[in-house]
Amino acid sequence: MYWCQVNNKYFEDTDATLVELSDNIVSETCQIDEKISIGLDAEGELASTAIEHASTQANMREVAFQRVMAED
């Protein structure tokens, strides 16, 4: 199983959040709506998500991560 590090970056000056889901370079950006876009790598796999106006679109005061292990 492949695990990667997920990086969350909040840019206070532009009120934008970037969630990097892989180390792959984004080769194409697709606009989901006027505030959300996704970045795809060269193979079309999801590499990042960007949220504009993040303070009104998501609770950016605190970001938490929880890994839920699969049950056998």
CHARMM internal coordinates of N, CA and C (Angstrom, degrees):
IC EDIT
DIST 1 N 1 CA 1.4390
DIST 1 CA 1 C 1.5227
ANGL 1 N 1 CA 1 C 108.74
DIST 1 C 2 N 1.3258
ANGL 1 CA 1 C 2 N 117.50
DIHE 1 N 1 CA 1 C 2 N 137.94
DIST 2 N 2 CA 1.4558
ANGL 1 C 2 N 2 CA 123.13
DIHE 1 CA 1 C 2 N 2 CA -178.51
DIST 2 CA 2 C 1.5271
ANGL 2 N 2 CA 2 C 110.02
DIHE 1 C 2 N 2 CA 2 C -97.76
DIST 2 C 3 N 1.3147
ANGL 2 CA 2 C 3 N 116.62
DIHE 2 N 2 CA 2 C 3 N 128.91
DIST 3 N 3 CA 1.4638
ANGL 2 C 3 N 3 CA 122.23
DIHE 2 CA 2 C 3 N 3 CA 176.41
DIST 3 CA 3 C 1.5136
ANGL 3 N 3 CA 3 C 108.04
DIHE 2 C 3 N 3 CA 3 C -117.97
DIST 3 C 4 N 1.3002
ANGL 3 CA 3 C 4 N 116.77
DIHE 3 N 3 CA 3 C 4 N 138.97
DIST 4 N 4 CA 1.4558
ANGL 3 C 4 N 4 CA 119.87
DIHE 3 CA 3 C 4 N 4 CA 174.81
DIST 4 CA 4 C 1.5243
ANGL 4 N 4 CA 4 C 109.05
DIHE 3 C 4 N 4 CA 4 C -126.80
DIST 4 C 5 N 1.2898
ANGL 4 CA 4 C 5 N 114.97
DIHE 4 N 4 CA 4 C 5 N 161.81
DIST 5 N 5 CA 1.4518
ANGL 4 C 5 N 5 CA 120.32
DIHE 4 CA 4 C 5 N 5 CA 177.04
DIST 5 CA 5 C 1.5251
ANGL 5 N 5 CA 5 C 108.60
DIHE 4 C 5 N 5 CA 5 C -83.13
DIST 5 C 6 N 1.3083
ANGL 5 CA 5 C 6 N 117.30
DIHE 5 N 5 CA 5 C 6 N 132.75
DIST 6 N 6 CA 1.4566
ANGL 5 C 6 N 6 CA 122.45
DIHE 5 CA 5 C 6 N 6 CA 176.80
DIST 6 CA 6 C 1.5251
ANGL 6 N 6 CA 6 C 107.60
DIHE 5 C 6 N 6 CA 6 C -100.60
DIST 6 C 7 N 1.3143
ANGL 6 CA 6 C 7 N 115.99
DIHE 6 N 6 CA 6 C 7 N 127.36
DIST 7 N 7 CA 1.4583
ANGL 6 C 7 N 7 CA 121.10
DIHE 6 CA 6 C 7 N 7 CA 179.39
DIST 7 CA 7 C 1.5182
ANGL 7 N 7 CA 7 C 109.70
DIHE 6 C 7 N 7 CA 7 C -112.50
DIST 7 C 8 N 1.3168
ANGL 7 CA 7 C 8 N 115.93
DIHE 7 N 7 CA 7 C 8 N 131.32
DIST 8 N 8 CA 1.4610
ANGL 7 C 8 N 8 CA 122.41
DIHE 7 CA 7 C 8 N 8 CA 175.11
DIST 8 CA 8 C 1.5172
ANGL 8 N 8 CA 8 C 107.64
DIHE 7 C 8 N 8 CA 8 C -112.21
DIST 8 C 9 N 1.3131
ANGL 8 CA 8 C 9 N 116.31
DIHE 8 N 8 CA 8 C 9 N 126.41
DIST 9 N 9 CA 1.4594
ANGL 8 C 9 N 9 CA 120.93
DIHE 8 CA 8 C 9 N 9 CA 178.37
DIST 9 CA 9 C 1.5219
ANGL 9 N 9 CA 9 C 108.80
DIHE 8 C 9 N 9 CA 9 C -125.30
DIST 9 C 10 N 1.3270
ANGL 9 CA 9 C 10 N 115.90
DIHE 9 N 9 CA 9 C 10 N 129.16
DIST 10 N 10 CA 1.4642
ANGL 9 C 10 N 10 CA 120.67
DIHE 9 CA 9 C 10 N 10 CA 175.41
DIST 10 CA 10 C 1.5195
ANGL 10 N 10 CA 10 C 107.95
DIHE 9 C 10 N 10 CA 10 C -112.16
DIST 10 C 11 N 1.3221
ANGL 10 CA 10 C 11 N 115.97
DIHE 10 N 10 CA 10 C 11 N 124.74
DIST 11 N 11 CA 1.4522
ANGL 10 C 11 N 11 CA 122.50
DIHE 10 CA 10 C 11 N 11 CA -179.67
DIST 11 CA 11 C 1.5277
ANGL 11 N 11 CA 11 C 108.06
DIHE 10 C 11 N 11 CA 11 C -102.21
DIST 11 C 12 N 1.3144
ANGL 11 CA 11 C 12 N 114.91
DIHE 11 N 11 CA 11 C 12 N 100.06
DIST 12 N 12 CA 1.4609
ANGL 11 C 12 N 12 CA 121.00
DIHE 11 CA 11 C 12 N 12 CA -174.22
DIST 12 CA 12 C 1.5283
ANGL 12 N 12 CA 12 C 112.17
DIHE 11 C 12 N 12 CA 12 C -61.88
DIST 12 C 13 N 1.3251
ANGL 12 CA 12 C 13 N 117.39
DIHE 12 N 12 CA 12 C 13 N -36.59
DIST 13 N 13 CA 1.4638
ANGL 12 C 13 N 13 CA 120.21
DIHE 12 CA 12 C 13 N 13 CA -176.77
DIST 13 CA 13 C 1.5286
ANGL 13 N 13 CA 13 C 112.89
DIHE 12 C 13 N 13 CA 13 C -66.20
DIST 13 C 14 N 1.3307
ANGL 13 CA 13 C 14 N 117.27
DIHE 13 N 13 CA 13 C 14 N -28.96
DIST 14 N 14 CA 1.4695
ANGL 13 C 14 N 14 CA 120.61
DIHE 13 CA 13 C 14 N 14 CA 179.71
DIST 14 CA 14 C 1.5232
ANGL 14 N 14 CA 14 C 112.80
DIHE 13 C 14 N 14 CA 14 C -112.65
DIST 14 C 15 N 1.3466
ANGL 14 CA 14 C 15 N 117.16
DIHE 14 N 14 CA 14 C 15 N -0.59
DIST 15 N 15 CA 1.4649
ANGL 14 C 15 N 15 CA 123.36
DIHE 14 CA 14 C 15 N 15 CA -178.29
DIST 15 CA 15 C 1.5321
ANGL 15 N 15 CA 15 C 110.81
DIHE 14 C 15 N 15 CA 15 C 53.27
DIST 15 C 16 N 1.3217
ANGL 15 CA 15 C 16 N 114.84
DIHE 15 N 15 CA 15 C 16 N 48.33
DIST 16 N 16 CA 1.4664
ANGL 15 C 16 N 16 CA 121.14
DIHE 15 CA 15 C 16 N 16 CA -179.65
DIST 16 CA 16 C 1.5257
ANGL 16 N 16 CA 16 C 109.77
DIHE 15 C 16 N 16 CA 16 C -125.88
DIST 16 C 17 N 1.3163
ANGL 16 CA 16 C 17 N 115.28
DIHE 16 N 16 CA 16 C 17 N 148.46
DIST 17 N 17 CA 1.4612
ANGL 16 C 17 N 17 CA 121.91
DIHE 16 CA 16 C 17 N 17 CA 177.35
DIST 17 CA 17 C 1.5210
ANGL 17 N 17 CA 17 C 108.90
DIHE 16 C 17 N 17 CA 17 C -120.54
DIST 17 C 18 N 1.3121
ANGL 17 CA 17 C 18 N 115.82
DIHE 17 N 17 CA 17 C 18 N 136.23
DIST 18 N 18 CA 1.4581
ANGL 17 C 18 N 18 CA 122.17
DIHE 17 CA 17 C 18 N 18 CA 175.32
DIST 18 CA 18 C 1.5182
ANGL 18 N 18 CA 18 C 107.81
DIHE 17 C 18 N 18 CA 18 C -119.66
DIST 18 C 19 N 1.3269
ANGL 18 CA 18 C 19 N 116.14
DIHE 18 N 18 CA 18 C 19 N 123.17
DIST 19 N 19 CA 1.4618
ANGL 18 C 19 N 19 CA 122.01
DIHE 18 CA 18 C 19 N 19 CA 176.45
DIST 19 CA 19 C 1.5232
ANGL 19 N 19 CA 19 C 106.29
DIHE 18 C 19 N 19 CA 19 C -108.90
DIST 19 C 20 N 1.3316
ANGL 19 CA 19 C 20 N 116.03
DIHE 19 N 19 CA 19 C 20 N 110.90
DIST 20 N 20 CA 1.4586
ANGL 19 C 20 N 20 CA 121.55
DIHE 19 CA 19 C 20 N 20 CA 179.45
DIST 20 CA 20 C 1.5251
ANGL 20 N 20 CA 20 C 108.12
DIHE 19 C 20 N 20 CA 20 C -92.61
DIST 20 C 21 N 1.3126
ANGL 20 CA 20 C 21 N 116.33
DIHE 20 N 20 CA 20 C 21 N 116.58
DIST 21 N 21 CA 1.4553
ANGL 20 C 21 N 21 CA 122.34
DIHE 20 CA 20 C 21 N 21 CA -174.41
DIST 21 CA 21 C 1.5248
ANGL 21 N 21 CA 21 C 113.19
DIHE 20 C 21 N 21 CA 21 C -99.32
DIST 21 C 22 N 1.3041
ANGL 21 CA 21 C 22 N 117.26
DIHE 21 N 21 CA 21 C 22 N -7.31
DIST 22 N 22 CA 1.4605
ANGL 21 C 22 N 22 CA 120.87
DIHE 21 CA 21 C 22 N 22 CA 178.19
DIST 22 CA 22 C 1.5137
ANGL 22 N 22 CA 22 C 108.82
DIHE 21 C 22 N 22 CA 22 C -155.94
DIST 22 C 23 N 1.3234
ANGL 22 CA 22 C 23 N 115.89
DIHE 22 N 22 CA 22 C 23 N 167.62
DIST 23 N 23 CA 1.4585
ANGL 22 C 23 N 23 CA 121.36
DIHE 22 CA 22 C 23 N 23 CA 176.50
DIST 23 CA 23 C 1.5254
ANGL 23 N 23 CA 23 C 111.49
DIHE 22 C 23 N 23 CA 23 C -85.97
DIST 23 C 24 N 1.3246
ANGL 23 CA 23 C 24 N 116.92
DIHE 23 N 23 CA 23 C 24 N -3.33
DIST 24 N 24 CA 1.4587
ANGL 23 C 24 N 24 CA 121.11
DIHE 23 CA 23 C 24 N 24 CA -177.50
DIST 24 CA 24 C 1.5254
ANGL 24 N 24 CA 24 C 111.07
DIHE 23 C 24 N 24 CA 24 C -69.77
DIST 24 C 25 N 1.3152
ANGL 24 CA 24 C 25 N 115.79
DIHE 24 N 24 CA 24 C 25 N 148.66
DIST 25 N 25 CA 1.4565
ANGL 24 C 25 N 25 CA 122.21
DIHE 24 CA 24 C 25 N 25 CA 179.07
DIST 25 CA 25 C 1.5280
ANGL 25 N 25 CA 25 C 109.27
DIHE 24 C 25 N 25 CA 25 C -76.56
DIST 25 C 26 N 1.3119
ANGL 25 CA 25 C 26 N 116.08
DIHE 25 N 25 CA 25 C 26 N 133.97
DIST 26 N 26 CA 1.4642
ANGL 25 C 26 N 26 CA 121.39
DIHE 25 CA 25 C 26 N 26 CA 177.68
DIST 26 CA 26 C 1.5223
ANGL 26 N 26 CA 26 C 108.40
DIHE 25 C 26 N 26 CA 26 C -73.47
DIST 26 C 27 N 1.3288
ANGL 26 CA 26 C 27 N 116.30
DIHE 26 N 26 CA 26 C 27 N 124.78
DIST 27 N 27 CA 1.4610
ANGL 26 C 27 N 27 CA 120.44
DIHE 26 CA 26 C 27 N 27 CA 179.60
DIST 27 CA 27 C 1.5256
ANGL 27 N 27 CA 27 C 112.06
DIHE 26 C 27 N 27 CA 27 C -110.21
DIST 27 C 28 N 1.3314
ANGL 27 CA 27 C 28 N 116.96
DIHE 27 N 27 CA 27 C 28 N -14.26
DIST 28 N 28 CA 1.4651
ANGL 27 C 28 N 28 CA 120.85
DIHE 27 CA 27 C 28 N 28 CA 179.14
DIST 28 CA 28 C 1.5295
ANGL 28 N 28 CA 28 C 108.94
DIHE 27 C 28 N 28 CA 28 C -148.50
DIST 28 C 29 N 1.3115
ANGL 28 CA 28 C 29 N 116.04
DIHE 28 N 28 CA 28 C 29 N 137.88
DIST 29 N 29 CA 1.4653
ANGL 28 C 29 N 29 CA 121.35
DIHE 28 CA 28 C 29 N 29 CA 176.58
DIST 29 CA 29 C 1.5148
ANGL 29 N 29 CA 29 C 108.67
DIHE 28 C 29 N 29 CA 29 C -114.47
DIST 29 C 30 N 1.3257
ANGL 29 CA 29 C 30 N 116.09
DIHE 29 N 29 CA 29 C 30 N 131.87
DIST 30 N 30 CA 1.4645
ANGL 29 C 30 N 30 CA 121.77
DIHE 29 CA 29 C 30 N 30 CA 178.97
DIST 30 CA 30 C 1.5219
ANGL 30 N 30 CA 30 C 108.45
DIHE 29 C 30 N 30 CA 30 C -116.60
DIST 30 C 31 N 1.3093
ANGL 30 CA 30 C 31 N 116.01
DIHE 30 N 30 CA 30 C 31 N 127.68
DIST 31 N 31 CA 1.4551
ANGL 30 C 31 N 31 CA 121.91
DIHE 30 CA 30 C 31 N 31 CA 179.17
DIST 31 CA 31 C 1.5243
ANGL 31 N 31 CA 31 C 108.57
DIHE 30 C 31 N 31 CA 31 C -83.81
DIST 31 C 32 N 1.3439
ANGL 31 CA 31 C 32 N 117.17
DIHE 31 N 31 CA 31 C 32 N 119.27
DIST 32 N 32 CA 1.4654
ANGL 31 C 32 N 32 CA 122.12
DIHE 31 CA 31 C 32 N 32 CA 178.01
DIST 32 CA 32 C 1.5273
ANGL 32 N 32 CA 32 C 109.41
DIHE 31 C 32 N 32 CA 32 C -80.91
DIST 32 C 33 N 1.3162
ANGL 32 CA 32 C 33 N 115.82
DIHE 32 N 32 CA 32 C 33 N -47.25
DIST 33 N 33 CA 1.4604
ANGL 32 C 33 N 33 CA 123.17
DIHE 32 CA 32 C 33 N 33 CA 170.96
DIST 33 CA 33 C 1.5201
ANGL 33 N 33 CA 33 C 107.11
DIHE 32 C 33 N 33 CA 33 C -151.48
DIST 33 C 34 N 1.3231
ANGL 33 CA 33 C 34 N 118.58
DIHE 33 N 33 CA 33 C 34 N -168.63
DIST 34 N 34 CA 1.4681
ANGL 33 C 34 N 34 CA 119.49
DIHE 33 CA 33 C 34 N 34 CA -174.80
DIST 34 CA 34 C 1.5291
ANGL 34 N 34 CA 34 C 113.41
DIHE 33 C 34 N 34 CA 34 C -69.38
DIST 34 C 35 N 1.3307
ANGL 34 CA 34 C 35 N 118.33
DIHE 34 N 34 CA 34 C 35 N -11.88
DIST 35 N 35 CA 1.4619
ANGL 34 C 35 N 35 CA 121.12
DIHE 34 CA 34 C 35 N 35 CA -177.58
DIST 35 CA 35 C 1.5226
ANGL 35 N 35 CA 35 C 114.61
DIHE 34 C 35 N 35 CA 35 C -117.89
DIST 35 C 36 N 1.3203
ANGL 35 CA 35 C 36 N 117.81
DIHE 35 N 35 CA 35 C 36 N -11.26
DIST 36 N 36 CA 1.4719
ANGL 35 C 36 N 36 CA 120.73
DIHE 35 CA 35 C 36 N 36 CA -175.61
DIST 36 CA 36 C 1.5288
ANGL 36 N 36 CA 36 C 109.91
DIHE 35 C 36 N 36 CA 36 C -129.58
DIST 36 C 37 N 1.3423
ANGL 36 CA 36 C 37 N 114.90
DIHE 36 N 36 CA 36 C 37 N 133.11
DIST 37 N 37 CA 1.4590
ANGL 36 C 37 N 37 CA 119.75
DIHE 36 CA 36 C 37 N 37 CA 174.46
DIST 37 CA 37 C 1.5234
ANGL 37 N 37 CA 37 C 108.84
DIHE 36 C 37 N 37 CA 37 C -136.29
DIST 37 C 38 N 1.3237
ANGL 37 CA 37 C 38 N 114.91
DIHE 37 N 37 CA 37 C 38 N 157.84
DIST 38 N 38 CA 1.4612
ANGL 37 C 38 N 38 CA 120.62
DIHE 37 CA 37 C 38 N 38 CA 177.12
DIST 38 CA 38 C 1.5215
ANGL 38 N 38 CA 38 C 108.45
DIHE 37 C 38 N 38 CA 38 C -121.98
DIST 38 C 39 N 1.3228
ANGL 38 CA 38 C 39 N 115.25
DIHE 38 N 38 CA 38 C 39 N 148.93
DIST 39 N 39 CA 1.4538
ANGL 38 C 39 N 39 CA 121.14
DIHE 38 CA 38 C 39 N 39 CA 176.38
DIST 39 CA 39 C 1.5139
ANGL 39 N 39 CA 39 C 109.64
DIHE 38 C 39 N 39 CA 39 C -109.40
DIST 39 C 40 N 1.3158
ANGL 39 CA 39 C 40 N 115.78
DIHE 39 N 39 CA 39 C 40 N 131.73
DIST 40 N 40 CA 1.4662
ANGL 39 C 40 N 40 CA 121.72
DIHE 39 CA 39 C 40 N 40 CA 179.40
DIST 40 CA 40 C 1.5220
ANGL 40 N 40 CA 40 C 109.28
DIHE 39 C 40 N 40 CA 40 C -111.71
DIST 40 C 41 N 1.3308
ANGL 40 CA 40 C 41 N 115.95
DIHE 40 N 40 CA 40 C 41 N 144.20
DIST 41 N 41 CA 1.4642
ANGL 40 C 41 N 41 CA 119.98
DIHE 40 CA 40 C 41 N 41 CA 177.21
DIST 41 CA 41 C 1.5292
ANGL 41 N 41 CA 41 C 109.92
DIHE 40 C 41 N 41 CA 41 C -82.92
DIST 41 C 42 N 1.3060
ANGL 41 CA 41 C 42 N 117.02
DIHE 41 N 41 CA 41 C 42 N -175.44
DIST 42 N 42 CA 1.4668
ANGL 41 C 42 N 42 CA 122.12
DIHE 41 CA 41 C 42 N 42 CA -176.16
DIST 42 CA 42 C 1.5267
ANGL 42 N 42 CA 42 C 113.09
DIHE 41 C 42 N 42 CA 42 C -61.36
DIST 42 C 43 N 1.3489
ANGL 42 CA 42 C 43 N 117.50
DIHE 42 N 42 CA 42 C 43 N -24.41
DIST 43 N 43 CA 1.4587
ANGL 42 C 43 N 43 CA 120.80
DIHE 42 CA 42 C 43 N 43 CA 178.78
DIST 43 CA 43 C 1.5254
ANGL 43 N 43 CA 43 C 112.86
DIHE 42 C 43 N 43 CA 43 C -95.37
DIST 43 C 44 N 1.3271
ANGL 43 CA 43 C 44 N 117.23
DIHE 43 N 43 CA 43 C 44 N 6.20
DIST 44 N 44 CA 1.4532
ANGL 43 C 44 N 44 CA 121.03
DIHE 43 CA 43 C 44 N 44 CA 179.21
DIST 44 CA 44 C 1.5188
ANGL 44 N 44 CA 44 C 114.16
DIHE 43 C 44 N 44 CA 44 C 82.44
DIST 44 C 45 N 1.3327
ANGL 44 CA 44 C 45 N 116.62
DIHE 44 N 44 CA 44 C 45 N 11.75
DIST 45 N 45 CA 1.4666
ANGL 44 C 45 N 45 CA 121.03
DIHE 44 CA 44 C 45 N 45 CA 179.01
DIST 45 CA 45 C 1.5309
ANGL 45 N 45 CA 45 C 109.83
DIHE 44 C 45 N 45 CA 45 C -86.91
DIST 45 C 46 N 1.3158
ANGL 45 CA 45 C 46 N 116.08
DIHE 45 N 45 CA 45 C 46 N 146.43
DIST 46 N 46 CA 1.4555
ANGL 45 C 46 N 46 CA 121.93
DIHE 45 CA 45 C 46 N 46 CA 179.38
DIST 46 CA 46 C 1.5214
ANGL 46 N 46 CA 46 C 110.65
DIHE 45 C 46 N 46 CA 46 C -63.25
DIST 46 C 47 N 1.3269
ANGL 46 CA 46 C 47 N 117.13
DIHE 46 N 46 CA 46 C 47 N 125.23
DIST 47 N 47 CA 1.4639
ANGL 46 C 47 N 47 CA 121.85
DIHE 46 CA 46 C 47 N 47 CA -179.35
DIST 47 CA 47 C 1.5257
ANGL 47 N 47 CA 47 C 112.13
DIHE 46 C 47 N 47 CA 47 C -116.61
DIST 47 C 48 N 1.3428
ANGL 47 CA 47 C 48 N 117.66
DIHE 47 N 47 CA 47 C 48 N -28.70
DIST 48 N 48 CA 1.4643
ANGL 47 C 48 N 48 CA 120.07
DIHE 47 CA 47 C 48 N 48 CA -178.31
DIST 48 CA 48 C 1.5228
ANGL 48 N 48 CA 48 C 110.81
DIHE 47 C 48 N 48 CA 48 C -159.23
DIST 48 C 49 N 1.3176
ANGL 48 CA 48 C 49 N 113.72
DIHE 48 N 48 CA 48 C 49 N 163.43
DIST 49 N 49 CA 1.4606
ANGL 48 C 49 N 49 CA 122.34
DIHE 48 CA 48 C 49 N 49 CA 173.83
DIST 49 CA 49 C 1.5171
ANGL 49 N 49 CA 49 C 107.42
DIHE 48 C 49 N 49 CA 49 C -134.83
DIST 49 C 50 N 1.3108
ANGL 49 CA 49 C 50 N 116.78
DIHE 49 N 49 CA 49 C 50 N 135.93
DIST 50 N 50 CA 1.4625
ANGL 49 C 50 N 50 CA 121.49
DIHE 49 CA 49 C 50 N 50 CA 177.82
DIST 50 CA 50 C 1.5250
ANGL 50 N 50 CA 50 C 109.02
DIHE 49 C 50 N 50 CA 50 C -120.01
DIST 50 C 51 N 1.3186
ANGL 50 CA 50 C 51 N 116.03
DIHE 50 N 50 CA 50 C 51 N 136.87
DIST 51 N 51 CA 1.4634
ANGL 50 C 51 N 51 CA 121.86
DIHE 50 CA 50 C 51 N 51 CA 179.03
DIST 51 CA 51 C 1.5237
ANGL 51 N 51 CA 51 C 107.97
DIHE 50 C 51 N 51 CA 51 C -123.96
DIST 51 C 52 N 1.3197
ANGL 51 CA 51 C 52 N 116.22
DIHE 51 N 51 CA 51 C 52 N 115.50
DIST 52 N 52 CA 1.4598
ANGL 51 C 52 N 52 CA 121.92
DIHE 51 CA 51 C 52 N 52 CA 175.37
DIST 52 CA 52 C 1.5260
ANGL 52 N 52 CA 52 C 108.45
DIHE 51 C 52 N 52 CA 52 C -84.84
DIST 52 C 53 N 1.3179
ANGL 52 CA 52 C 53 N 116.93
DIHE 52 N 52 CA 52 C 53 N 153.98
DIST 53 N 53 CA 1.4778
ANGL 52 C 53 N 53 CA 122.19
DIHE 52 CA 52 C 53 N 53 CA -178.09
DIST 53 CA 53 C 1.5297
ANGL 53 N 53 CA 53 C 109.53
DIHE 52 C 53 N 53 CA 53 C 53.25
DIST 53 C 54 N 1.3178
ANGL 53 CA 53 C 54 N 114.91
DIHE 53 N 53 CA 53 C 54 N 46.39
DIST 54 N 54 CA 1.4644
ANGL 53 C 54 N 54 CA 121.59
DIHE 53 CA 53 C 54 N 54 CA -171.93
DIST 54 CA 54 C 1.5251
ANGL 54 N 54 CA 54 C 113.34
DIHE 53 C 54 N 54 CA 54 C -60.97
DIST 54 C 55 N 1.3211
ANGL 54 CA 54 C 55 N 117.89
DIHE 54 N 54 CA 54 C 55 N -33.26
DIST 55 N 55 CA 1.4653
ANGL 54 C 55 N 55 CA 119.00
DIHE 54 CA 54 C 55 N 55 CA -177.71
DIST 55 CA 55 C 1.5169
ANGL 55 N 55 CA 55 C 112.61
DIHE 54 C 55 N 55 CA 55 C -66.14
DIST 55 C 56 N 1.3243
ANGL 55 CA 55 C 56 N 117.86
DIHE 55 N 55 CA 55 C 56 N -23.95
DIST 56 N 56 CA 1.4683
ANGL 55 C 56 N 56 CA 120.08
DIHE 55 CA 55 C 56 N 56 CA 176.87
DIST 56 CA 56 C 1.5260
ANGL 56 N 56 CA 56 C 112.35
DIHE 55 C 56 N 56 CA 56 C -99.67
DIST 56 C 57 N 1.3325
ANGL 56 CA 56 C 57 N 117.45
DIHE 56 N 56 CA 56 C 57 N -15.27
DIST 57 N 57 CA 1.4634
ANGL 56 C 57 N 57 CA 121.88
DIHE 56 CA 56 C 57 N 57 CA -178.95
DIST 57 CA 57 C 1.5212
ANGL 57 N 57 CA 57 C 112.76
DIHE 56 C 57 N 57 CA 57 C -95.80
DIST 57 C 58 N 1.3176
ANGL 57 CA 57 C 58 N 116.10
DIHE 57 N 57 CA 57 C 58 N -26.01
DIST 58 N 58 CA 1.4734
ANGL 57 C 58 N 58 CA 120.91
DIHE 57 CA 57 C 58 N 58 CA -176.60
DIST 58 CA 58 C 1.5180
ANGL 58 N 58 CA 58 C 108.38
DIHE 57 C 58 N 58 CA 58 C -150.31
DIST 58 C 59 N 1.3030
ANGL 58 CA 58 C 59 N 116.34
DIHE 58 N 58 CA 58 C 59 N 156.07
DIST 59 N 59 CA 1.4616
ANGL 58 C 59 N 59 CA 121.38
DIHE 58 CA 58 C 59 N 59 CA 177.77
DIST 59 CA 59 C 1.5234
ANGL 59 N 59 CA 59 C 108.18
DIHE 58 C 59 N 59 CA 59 C -78.33
DIST 59 C 60 N 1.3340
ANGL 59 CA 59 C 60 N 116.91
DIHE 59 N 59 CA 59 C 60 N 99.50
DIST 60 N 60 CA 1.4551
ANGL 59 C 60 N 60 CA 120.61
DIHE 59 CA 59 C 60 N 60 CA -175.78
DIST 60 CA 60 C 1.5327
ANGL 60 N 60 CA 60 C 112.76
DIHE 59 C 60 N 60 CA 60 C -96.62
DIST 60 C 61 N 1.3252
ANGL 60 CA 60 C 61 N 118.17
DIHE 60 N 60 CA 60 C 61 N 5.56
DIST 61 N 61 CA 1.4650
ANGL 60 C 61 N 61 CA 119.41
DIHE 60 CA 60 C 61 N 61 CA 177.35
DIST 61 CA 61 C 1.5174
ANGL 61 N 61 CA 61 C 110.46
DIHE 60 C 61 N 61 CA 61 C -67.92
DIST 61 C 62 N 1.3205
ANGL 61 CA 61 C 62 N 116.38
DIHE 61 N 61 CA 61 C 62 N -31.19
DIST 62 N 62 CA 1.4546
ANGL 61 C 62 N 62 CA 120.41
DIHE 61 CA 61 C 62 N 62 CA -179.82
DIST 62 CA 62 C 1.5219
ANGL 62 N 62 CA 62 C 108.76
DIHE 61 C 62 N 62 CA 62 C -148.57
DIST 62 C 63 N 1.3151
ANGL 62 CA 62 C 63 N 115.51
DIHE 62 N 62 CA 62 C 63 N 133.22
DIST 63 N 63 CA 1.4578
ANGL 62 C 63 N 63 CA 121.00
DIHE 62 CA 62 C 63 N 63 CA 177.04
DIST 63 CA 63 C 1.5181
ANGL 63 N 63 CA 63 C 107.33
DIHE 62 C 63 N 63 CA 63 C -118.33
DIST 63 C 64 N 1.3075
ANGL 63 CA 63 C 64 N 116.73
DIHE 63 N 63 CA 63 C 64 N 127.39
DIST 64 N 64 CA 1.4614
ANGL 63 C 64 N 64 CA 121.17
DIHE 63 CA 63 C 64 N 64 CA -179.15
DIST 64 CA 64 C 1.5256
ANGL 64 N 64 CA 64 C 109.41
DIHE 63 C 64 N 64 CA 64 C -122.82
DIST 64 C 65 N 1.3110
ANGL 64 CA 64 C 65 N 114.14
DIHE 64 N 64 CA 64 C 65 N 154.77
DIST 65 N 65 CA 1.4586
ANGL 64 C 65 N 65 CA 120.65
DIHE 64 CA 64 C 65 N 65 CA 178.24
DIST 65 CA 65 C 1.5178
ANGL 65 N 65 CA 65 C 108.08
DIHE 64 C 65 N 65 CA 65 C -133.20
DIST 65 C 66 N 1.2938
ANGL 65 CA 65 C 66 N 115.59
DIHE 65 N 65 CA 65 C 66 N 134.02
DIST 66 N 66 CA 1.4650
ANGL 65 C 66 N 66 CA 119.88
DIHE 65 CA 65 C 66 N 66 CA 177.58
DIST 66 CA 66 C 1.5142
ANGL 66 N 66 CA 66 C 108.17
DIHE 65 C 66 N 66 CA 66 C -133.60
DIST 66 C 67 N 1.3269
ANGL 66 CA 66 C 67 N 116.73
DIHE 66 N 66 CA 66 C 67 N 125.25
DIST 67 N 67 CA 1.4634
ANGL 66 C 67 N 67 CA 121.01
DIHE 66 CA 66 C 67 N 67 CA 176.04
DIST 67 CA 67 C 1.5209
ANGL 67 N 67 CA 67 C 107.70
DIHE 66 C 67 N 67 CA 67 C -92.44
DIST 67 C 68 N 1.3113
ANGL 67 CA 67 C 68 N 116.85
DIHE 67 N 67 CA 67 C 68 N 126.10
DIST 68 N 68 CA 1.4499
ANGL 67 C 68 N 68 CA 122.52
DIHE 67 CA 67 C 68 N 68 CA 178.28
DIST 68 CA 68 C 1.5190
ANGL 68 N 68 CA 68 C 107.57
DIHE 67 C 68 N 68 CA 68 C -107.04
DIST 68 C 69 N 1.2977
ANGL 68 CA 68 C 69 N 116.22
DIHE 68 N 68 CA 68 C 69 N 115.83
DIST 69 N 69 CA 1.4594
ANGL 68 C 69 N 69 CA 121.41
DIHE 68 CA 68 C 69 N 69 CA -177.68
DIST 69 CA 69 C 1.5252
ANGL 69 N 69 CA 69 C 109.65
DIHE 68 C 69 N 69 CA 69 C -78.00
DIST 69 C 70 N 1.3109
ANGL 69 CA 69 C 70 N 115.95
DIHE 69 N 69 CA 69 C 70 N 144.73
DIST 70 N 70 CA 1.4596
ANGL 69 C 70 N 70 CA 121.46
DIHE 69 CA 69 C 70 N 70 CA 177.80
DIST 70 CA 70 C 1.5234
ANGL 70 N 70 CA 70 C 109.96
DIHE 69 C 70 N 70 CA 70 C -69.98
DIST 70 C 71 N 1.2952
ANGL 70 CA 70 C 71 N 114.68
DIHE 70 N 70 CA 70 C 71 N 143.06
DIST 71 N 71 CA 1.4703
ANGL 70 C 71 N 71 CA 118.88
DIHE 70 CA 70 C 71 N 71 CA 176.59
DIST 71 CA 71 C 1.5100
ANGL 71 N 71 CA 71 C 109.18
DIHE 70 C 71 N 71 CA 71 C -85.88
DIST 71 C 72 N 1.3162
ANGL 71 CA 71 C 72 N 116.05
DIHE 71 N 71 CA 71 C 72 N 143.96
DIST 72 N 72 CA 1.4799
ANGL 71 C 72 N 72 CA 121.20
DIHE 71 CA 71 C 72 N 72 CA 178.42
DIST 72 CA 72 C 1.5081
ANGL 72 N 72 CA 72 C 111.49
DIHE 71 C 72 N 72 CA 72 C -78.91
END
COOR INIT
IC SEED 1 N 1 CA 1 C
IC BUILD
